[in-house]
Structures are given as C-alpha cells and as structure tokens.
C-alpha cells in the first residue's frame, strides 16, 4: 500500500434545463462512465443559455479530480 497518492484533473462542462445542481450531477454521471477513482470536483465557471428571454440551459464548468490507479 502506497503512503501517497497522485491525482489528475480534467475539465468538463455539464448542462441542465433544471438547475445548476442538476448540471453538476449530469456532468458527474457522464464522467463516472469512463473515469475511475473520482475524488472531488471544483466549479470553475457558471453560465447559461438564454432562450426567449428565459433560462434555456444552465451550464457549469467543472474540474474533476481523480486518483491515478495504484498511486
């Protein structure tokens, strides 16, 4: 067992028509399909798409931190 860990970060953008929180959950759900050992996320940007004067989509940029296997 190693006494240290090494991590990598990737940046993604999640979106939702419902809420910022749902945009985060959607992003994490997609990442979970291909990235193992996810340990944290960091919201770096929050924005949205406007349609007919209202929120069309919430968009959230995230950095996902994950542990490198066997580190």
C-alpha positions in Angstrom: 0.0 0.0 0.0 1.4 3.4 -1.0 1.7 6.2 1.5 1.0 8.8 -1.1 -1.5 9.4 -3.9 -1.1 11.1 -7.3 -4.1 12.9 -8.9 -5.1 14.2 -12.3 -7.7 16.8 -13.2 -9.9 17.0 -16.2 -12.2 19.9 -17.2 -15.7 19.3 -18.4 -19.0 21.3 -18.8 -22.3 19.9 -17.7 -25.7 21.3 -18.6 -29.3 21.1 -17.5 -32.6 22.8 -18.1 -33.5 22.4 -14.4 -30.7 23.8 -12.2 -27.1 24.4 -11.6 -27.0 21.4 -9.2 -28.6 19.2 -11.9 -25.9 20.3 -14.4 -23.2 19.2 -11.9 -24.9 15.9 -11.3 -25.3 15.3 -15.1 -21.6 16.1 -15.6 -20.5 13.7 -12.8 -22.8 10.9 -14.1 -21.2 11.1 -17.6 -17.7 11.2 -16.2 -18.4 8.2 -13.9 -18.9 6.1 -17.1 -15.2 6.5 -18.1 -13.2 7.9 -15.2 -12.4 5.8 -12.2 -11.3 6.9 -8.7 -13.1 10.3 -8.9 -12.4 12.1 -5.6 -13.5 15.8 -5.9 -14.9 18.4 -8.2 -14.4 22.2 -8.4 -16.8 24.5 -10.0 -14.8 27.0 -12.1 -17.5 28.7 -14.2 -21.2 29.1 -14.1 -23.1 30.4 -17.1 -26.3 29.7 -19.0 -28.0 29.8 -22.3 -30.9 32.3 -22.8 -33.9 31.2 -24.9 -36.9 33.6 -25.4 -35.7 35.8 -22.5 -35.5 32.9 -20.0 -33.0 30.4 -18.9 -32.8 27.7 -21.6 -29.9 25.8 -20.0 -27.7 26.1 -17.0 -24.0 25.4 -17.8 -21.3 24.6 -15.2 -17.6 24.1 -15.9 -16.0 21.7 -13.5 -12.6 20.3 -12.8 -12.8 16.7 -11.8 -10.0 15.3 -9.6 -9.3 11.6 -9.7 -6.6 9.4 -8.2 -4.2 7.7 -10.5 -4.7 3.9 -10.1 -2.1 2.2 -7.8 -0.7 5.6 -6.5 
